[in-house]
């Protein structure tokens, strides 16, 4: 469990919490129902988007694993005064080999399970790493909202995930791009905690489709260099 602690001197936020008990089933069902309704509203008002600026970026973590971003979901949210980062990980049961490509393709349908939760700003969908673990990197408005979402999500993931593989951590006071561009800061947040969530490097190799089949096009290296420079990634 990640302990709750106050903000450190100098404005550097500590890790807020992680791996709290999941919410009760009735609470989760009500939350998912409200989420689905809000997703319909977001789609109807065209406030939900699938940007591509981070797609293809490989994130490397302090535990030695890495995974590329294969999709991004963003909400037209406006100002988020209490921005925070939420990182979730899980390992799917019975999914091997080409099954991962199938999951990545169909996972778009899972948007209805999270995009309507209050306070969501964006989500980066990461593919499985070398250990078979998936991760999601979210930006949220409000650590408490992020925590409630993660505890509701646990009930859903538990239906398809390996027992004991579901974990999450909330980082208050950090925007997502700050979390990714300044990996050295995350090591200071809680160096004694498990390293599966701590990003140490992000690098754009090439733009990919959700099924990893996009051909190289003339000029893509130049565009990647520009994108790397704009995002501050190595």
Beta strands, then each sheet from edge to edge (+ up, - down):
strand 1: 15-17
strand 2: 48-49
strand 3: 57-61
strand 4: 66-75
strand 5: 83-91
strand 6: 120-126
strand 7: 133-141
strand 8: 167-172
strand 9: 199-204
sheet 1: 1+ 8- 5+ 7- 6+ 4- 2+
sheet 2: 1+ 8- 5+ 7- 6+ 4- 3+ 9-
end
